[in-house]
Amino acid sequence: MTEDLILANATIVLPDETVTGSVRIVGEYIADIDTGASVPKGAIDCEGDYVSPGLVELHTDNLERHIQPRPKVDWPHTAAILAHDAELASTGITTVFDAMRVGSIPSGAARYRQYARGLSRELWQLRQQDALKISHFLHLRAEVCSETLVEELGEFGPEDRVGIVSIMDHTPGQRQFRDMAKLEAYLKGKHAMDDDTFMQHVAQLKGLRDRNGDRHEIETVKAARRFGAVLASHDDTTEDQVRVSAGHGISLAEFPTTVEAARSCHDHDIKVMMGAPNIIRGGSHSGNVAAQELAELGHLDIMSSDYVPAALLLSAARLGELWGDMARGIRTVTLAPARAAELEDRGALRTGARADLIRFRMRASVPALTAVWSRGRRVA
């Protein structure tokens, strides 16, 4: 028989407020929520710790980091997936949309290979074996400035749990890297490019955009509809770019680079997602708009850990302090991303929802996790 799990005397994080109360879990679901500080027999006394929904991560490069921990190093994929899954669980993330790039360049200075189809099959094999701690979906990052995008998208179907497709355009001189000097410093630092290789790289990407960009955007929109996936934009910078996004039916904007773009997204009912490291560092590593500025202006809806999984909960707590409202801060990493991804069964503590929960307490303004449950099973 399934035993009840009761988390009592907790600061319960609801969508719009925090209250003292308890959460009762039966099997994989939340059975009920009560208020009050009593601790029933057999319950876990949370001693005032926060209990909130598990975190929902819509965009993380963390799996890519595990399969390639160093340039030209291809780590065993099963080991990489399991380590990635365990790391996310340990940071309170109970639902993740694993970002995988589609659209490759097999030739020239900007060469990089395709990998998403094979890696996603390995991920689903582990999921079918119930070897994963948390819930995984796919986020296909469709690079229009490439050679093979249409073919790679064609390898996926509705059965592949593709929840998000984002249209990316990394053509030099626009969006994230409008400042060519910053792009040059970034690529030379990361890939040890010399001057000639950098110039060849820039010329190749601009040529690919001219030849394939518009067609690739159209085919990406078609593919997202075929998958039944949410369509996202990436690094919108201008109002014109946001208008194009809205015309495609995009409902989620990843990392807009300017206040102008973020404001325009809200004008078009497009949710704005920013990177948690931006909040923690106090600004963008690329020199673009600071997430805190968007938060202060009311133009920020969702946070993503991007490249640091542990930053997600910390960023939500920082926003809670900034806004003077912990429930609002936590909502940016729970209910808001769940709804943006069209997931109705998680993201909020309510009767009947999936029992994805975390328990944490604040230590010197930093949230310290003490427990994580996914589908009612403790995973960290």
Steps between C-alpha positions, in 0.01 A plus 500: 500500500614854426594690815418866542786749516415814694725806501375703795577832672641634173492834325293388202571691178173543313477686167412835659595471867685302764311345793586279795357157439548142386496301178382139490627277222346168403689304238602732216253780573419771751195386697428821690644818651411631846590815688632520853818405686387168647712190439285184476642172621730352239543828312833664420542818704643752254567749779387794288706410192359595162318228307440593139428329169796336330680728258418492128798564272424594139850557362824354628825419322597274790464170314723628220759593762492144637539329162784734402675609821796627296537588130530182290421277800192277444404361842308167518142609448323278750734616774456861389120482496482339844741757646303785343172361633640457852652848498171662407315305768754616757424866413121463533418468128232234455403572139752584231484578129842379389637742242653331197619683192370396159655650190865417438791620289713204391745710296715812525633708790169487692485119490290316756326164484144389560422304813141563618325202340736240645525662842123533536455128422746415776314732736165334426647151547598598853159654559329177389716311749384739777866587556446877520417690815304786341272573204670569163372659180690623193572857407628508142710809435465550126802684361393668176858598421598144407504244220297201623211643704211373288641147484561486876153630587357232271649228722267594789128440541212557743605191698831658601366723782621814324344762724678813374657600171699824499607688189865600542701723270864541595600700193785728611417867549144470632292378794723371782824606333422834339838615627748323272786575737324307777431212260866494396618494862249227586591268212874551529479430871277194470635342180850649476426647155766710331414809294469316167284222645272752666449691174432175311249402770315832470492485121376141499215570743386810315498302176294222659248753631464656156447163332292314759373729774151588377424146383624353826277732704194390301585131532561535875156650552348211304694244703387647833139471388559140395647417841226685687777702667512851641690732265761735648724778372860553606686824571242741355654847490265733311127563473513382139645165606227461762233577240643222283494268803136584566420432137647152532273429798782513753383514862832488687802730462832364620745761621394819318805724492341845544225670699342592167466135400371385839239776510391412147472133597251587771310721256462189281413269793833317476644383832854619578758256635839610627805314626552444870877565477412849372316565829777350714784682321310828483510515120542317171836344415442619142438861598126489432213614723511404868222265613456705817418806292225307322374372837480856635312611189254209520624342177626169640283187534721189512850410609725235345816355652662514153850371579495480884226267638548614861431861395130436435372490858746769609378736226139447609591582860686812384192610306287429806720739697497759223122494471439449872292197408650150523196339337541723195870418477441125526224524240763593236653153535186293564154602380606750234731261309255211542219702342728636226581139410128408516546264797187511714586226751792670677645835600261574790419337833138393463290191555541255212826643368814289453687464826809687380617699801807649660582599857751775571596760758675832459857531624654848465258576214589175321242219469640175641317191373431225750278266295356449149208277396407401147163325452490452877836320507791664676782554248736731691 
